[in-house]
Amino acid sequence: MKKLEVTKRLHDTGALAIVRTHSIERATEIATGCINGGVPAMELSYTLNNAGDIISQLQERFGETLCIGAGTVLDSETARHAIMSGAEFIIAPNFNKDVAKICNRYQIPYAPGCTTFTEAIEALSYGAAFIKAFPISDFYGSKLSKVFKTPFPDMPILASGGINLENCSTWIERGTDICGFGSLLTKGTTEEITQNAKKIRNIIDEKRSECEILEIE
């Protein structure tokens, strides 16, 4: 049930922080701000040599209060290391079949980066929990989610790159299930991160409520 529970938690949250830091102290400050602001999910990039150690320490400090995963996971060896370190989900800029198999084996949600519709369908067939619209989300913007979902309405989309407080509601309206944020949720003081997280939380909740009302009508 772990994969199902984490997938649902990520979807319900609707946002996550994309974190790159070598410091457990800074990672803790970011995590605290995100949790206090209502966005208790963060991805720690494996471009950092000590990413696994930070994930383990965050798990120990925050437990179930924080949903912590690994990002920039390019291969199965990195995926297993991240999972053994306590990562609850795996995100990548690419789709890799061996990573998909490892994640399925350990019942961990996998969100691979896919550029084409064909690639996205193949990733879903290999058990991907979400399709990461990357890097094309930087070029096509919020309309990308709608393009993917027009022929496949049930495709779960995670997008990062170019999402901010001004356009977040548009991304949600057009079908993005999870929005990834960099500087909004990683820069500044813990209090500033908390305030940004609260704004993101309100935007997502309000837009999702509006969309539900429109569907009922």
Secondary structure by P-SEA (a helix, b strand, c coil): caaaaaaaaaaaacbbbbcccccaaaaaaaaaaaaaacccbbbbbccccaaaaaaaaaaaaccccccccccccccaaaaaaaaaacccbbbcccccaaaaaaaaaabbbbbbbbccaaaaaaaaaaccccccccccccccccaaaaaaacccccbbbbbbcccccccaaaaaaacccbbbbccccccccaaaaaaaaaaaaaaaaaaaaaaaaaaac
